[in-house]
Amino acid sequence: MQIFERTKRRVALTEIGGRIVDQARDVLRGVVALEQLATAHKDPFVGTCRLGMPPTIGPYLTPLLLPTIKHYLPDLRLELIEDFTDHLEDQLDQGALDLAILATSPTRNNLAEIALYDEPFWIAMPGDHPLTREEAVDVTQIEPGELLLLSDGHCLRDQIYDACKLDRARKNRDGGPRTQKTSLSTILALVGAGEGITLVPAMSLASGWVTDTGVAVRREESGTAGRTVRLTHRKGYPRMALTQKLADLIAASLPNTVSPVRR
């Protein structure tokens, strides 16, 4: 049976080949599940845990979480994976990840979540911006043309769209640099250079950019701009004791800039 169509320039799956590959993936997922079930029965707190986070969570939560895990789960070896939310969900669904810390509810039917904390957004603006005269800034005070956003694929971009009630079909801002395929650090550098305004997660306020880049931050006044961060897992994941323990440790590691859902 021919699974692949091969030419000098490309290799593609045949129609039956695609079905066979899908079935093979199901078999491999089953093998991983068997291994995890055996490991979990022995000791769920020992061994490797592959934990995924998007780049708007990982750099800020990881430094707080790792010392706590090292203390309370000394025999657990974390493998940290940073990627877009959709990619992390794919990896979690396919068994390539054990758990993922995400800022959106899972979209796949076989995934479930444990809410961890509610995180408000703060307003980041150039130090000489007129809005710095305010102690707090409502999102409605921000001119849409001033907003600097991450590229498509970042959940933070979608959450800012929702918080600011922006038209998703709007054109790119006129003038200034484009912000496609940039990181939050680059966006903040542009804010410090006077190129615009953005919204940042409260956890990021502990980073050096607050004092080192000429960026001023103000609390968001309406309280409508923010996100809920959750620990996402597969339904039936055999190491649920570890999942619950990690959720508790994360809640115990949080700064006072966010509100834990669990304690």
N, C-alpha and C positions, 0 to 999 in steps of 0.2 A: 504494500500500500504506500502510495507516495504522499509524504507529509509536507515536503517543501517543493516549491517550484524554483529552480535555480537557473540563472543566466550568468553571463560574465559580469553583469553590472548589479544584480540584485538577487536577493533571496526572499521569497514570500511563502506564507503558509497556504496550502491548499484548503478547500472548504472542510474536508474531513480532518485535515491536519490541525486546523484551528480548534475543532471539537476535541481532538485527542490531547492537545496541549492544555486546554481548559480542564479536562479530566485529570491529567497528570498533576496540574496544580492543586486540585482537590485532594489527590492522594498525598502529595507532599505536605499540605496543610494538616492532613490527618496524622501523618508521621510526627510532625512537630507537636501536635496536640497530645499524642501518646507520650512523647518524651517529657513534655511539661507536666502531664498528669502524674507520671512516675516521680519526677523531681519534687512536685508539690506534696505528694504523699509522704515523701521522706522528710523534707523540711522546706517550707515555702520561703524561708528567710535566708536560704543559702544558695549560692550560685549566681548566675548572671541575670540581670534584668535590663532589657533594651528599652530605653525610655526616650520618646520623641517629644520635641518642643519646637514651636515656630520661633523665628529669630526675634520676634517682638516680646517673647516671654523668657526664653532660655538665658540670655546674658544677665538678666536681672534676678531671676529666681534661683538659678544654679548656685551662685556663691553663698546664698543663704541656706540652701537645702543640703549641700554636700557635707558640711561639718556635722549636721544633725544626723544624717544617715550613717556617717562614719562612726558616730558615737553609739547610736541605738541599733544599727544593723551592720556590725563589723564584718560579717561574713558575706555580705551582699556586694556584688561587683556590678556597678552601673556602667552601661554603655550608652552614651548620650548621642542622640541623632537630632540635628537641626534641619528643618525643611519647611516648605509651605504646608498649610493645613491639609489641603487635598491630598498631597503626596503622603503625609503622615497617616491619614485615614486609610489610604490604599495599603500602606505597609502594615498597618495594624490589622486590617481586614485579611490580608494574606499571611499573617503570622510572622512577618519579618520584624515586627515590633511587639513587645509585651504590653506596653502601656504608652499613652501619650497625654501630655498636658496641653489642652487646647482652649481657645477662647470662643469657640462656637460649639453648639450641640452637634453630635455626630449625625451624619446624613445617611449612613448605611444601617440597614435593619438589624444586623448582627452585632452592633456596637451599643454600649451603654455608658453612662457617665455618673460620676460622683462630683457634685458641686463643691468647689474648694473655697473660693473667695470672690467677692465683688470688688472690682477695681475701677475707680473713677479716672477719667481723663483730665489732664491739666492742659492749660493753654501755654504754648511756648512761642515767644515773639522776640523780635530784636529789642535790645535794651533801650533804644530811643523811640520805640513805637508809642503813639498816643495812648493806647490801651494800658500801658504800664502805670498810668495814673490811677487806675482802678485797683481795688484790693481783690476783687473777683470779677470775672468776665463771663457773660452769658454767650453761648455759641452763636446766638442771633446777632451779636455785635460784630462778628467776624465777616468781613467782605469775602464772598466766595472766591473772587479773583485773587485773593492773597494766599489762599490755602495751598500748602505744599503737601502732596500725598505720595505715599508709597505706590509702587506699580501694582497692576492687577496680579492677583494671587495671594496678596497679603490680606489676611482677615482684618487687620487694623484699618486698612483703606476702606473696606466696606462698612466698618463700624463708624468711621468718621463721616462717611456719606450719610449714614442713617442719623447720626447725632446732629449733623448740621442741615439735615433735610435737603441734601443736594440732588440735583437732577443727574442721574447716572449717565445720561446721554450728552452731558455738557461737553463743550470743546475744551481742549487744553488751555490753560491760562495764557494770556498774551504777555509776551516779553519775558525776560529772565530765562534761566536754564530749565530744561525739561528734567523731570525726575523719574524717568523710566529705569527700571532695574537698579535702583539705588537702595541703600540701607537706611535705617532710621538715623544712624550716626551721620550719614551724609546729609539727610534732610535737615538735621539740627545744625550742621555746619552752615548750610545755606541760610537757615533762619538767623544764625549769628552774624552772617554777612549782610543781613538786611534784605534778603530776597523774598521773605514772606513769613507766614504763620503756620503752625501745625498744632495738632493735639498729640499728647504723649501719655502713655500709661503711667499711673502714679508710682509704680515700682521702679521706674527708670529714674526717678528724682534723686535716688541715692548715688547715681553715677557722676563722674567728674564733669560731664558736659554742663551741669547746672552752674558751675562757678568758673569754668575754664574757657567758655566759648562766646561770652558776651550775649548769652540768651537769657531773657527774663521769663519767669514762669508765674502764672496766676491760676488760682483755683477756678474751676468751671462752676458758675453760680447756679445754674438751673438744676443741676444734679441729674440731668438726663443723659449726659455723655459718659459712657463707661462700658464695661464688659464683665461678664461672669466667666471666670476661669475654672475649668473642670478637669478631673482625671478620667480619661476615657479608656475603656477596656472592652474586650470581646465578651459577649454574653457566654456564660459557661466557662470563662477563663479559670483554669484550675488553681491558680495562686491568688484567690480572692483575699486570703488572710494577709498576704503581702500588699495587695492593692489597698485594703482598708488601713493597714499600718502606714503606708506611704501617705495616704490622704491625711491621717492624723499628724504625721511628722511635718508635712507641708503647712498645715494649719498652725502648728506650733512655731514655725520658723518665720512667720509673716511679720512685716513691719506695720506700724500703726497707720500707714497711708492707705491701707486696704482694709476691707471688712470680711473676716472669715465667715464662711457659711457654716462650718463645723468647727468644733473646738475639742 
